[in-house]
Amino acid sequence: MKLLRFLLFPFAILYDLITSVRNFLFDVQILSSTSFKTPVIIVGNLNVGGTGKTPQIEYLIRLLKDKKKVAVLSRGYKRKTSGFLLLDRTHTATDAGDEPLQYFKKFSKIQVAVDENRVHGINKLLKNNNSPELILLDDAFQHRKVNPGFSILLTKYNDLFSDDFLLPTGNLRESRRGVKRANVVIVTKCPKKLRESEQQKIRKRLHPKENQQVFFTTISYVEKLQGFNDLTLSELKEYEVLLITGIANPTPLLQFLNTKSIKYSHLEFTDHHHFSKNEIAKIQLTYKKMASPKKLIVTTEKDFVRLSNKIKELSYLEIKTIFLESQHEKFDRLITDFVKC
């Protein structure tokens, strides 16, 4: 695989040229970006793959939902519909995508919409009778047709964009120079105890521009399962677990379960996977064959959205973004000052 990526290096140079010209045209306003009077916050990344955008969007929702009328707009990755869709109780992950449906089911006070054309989607939301006072754009850092008021760029602790290269040789969607558009850079999925000296080293590797804030977060798993069974993680040790994942990188979850001494067998699928009838039957047969009288199917929250109407005995582990030390205070203040809470 590494050899193949190396051989594809000329295509990475071509990709860099194309994306750099596109960004330049937006920067000098030959290609137009639309600005909005309503505050717009973008959360995105330079790398492909899971950097923790969903828990970061949820962090912002929790911070702002009781202060402002919040809407989340996503493209609805891998949905079977197209155009603008404002979610209601009748919609499924097939209609809207798993992440938007997760936001909708989890937070009753907000609006959630999908539209591959973000400018069109924002305008549709603002023309609503119950128009939002703040819009969060999920995974839209490269969507230059929207000129956001505030941009949050995420990068993983063990996969920094500063150490990566453009597709297809590396995993960057655009050049590392794209970081200059961010107001804030958040290093995600850090160890819970990351020394200040190491944080400083990472800051230097990221080369933030003057006044560009860099924060560090980790992922925390909620102590109780949700869904079919509300066991605590301590109680889960007594069970035989069938773990189902369809996310970009399940390794942190596997490592977490190992640290908790939870025994599991793992069925792994691709990110945002839509499960076929045969795959559901395979999961159910595997579960049926498990010998222990105390057994449970466990999945991620994102997968639960796609599987809960197909498998009854299904529980999930909820995750949250946690800022290291007291960094959340400074971050929260930046956000609330921007939206004028």
Beta strands, then each sheet from edge to edge (+ up, - down):
strand 1: 40-45
strand 2: 70-74
strand 3: 85-86
strand 4: 111-114
strand 5: 134-138
strand 6: 150-156
strand 7: 184-188
strand 8: 213-221
strand 9: 226-227
strand 10: 240-245
strand 11: 264-268
strand 12: 295-300
strand 13: 314-317
strand 14: 319-323
sheet 1: 3+ 4- 2- 5- 1- 6- 7- 8- 14+
sheet 2: 9+ 13- 12- 10- 11-
end
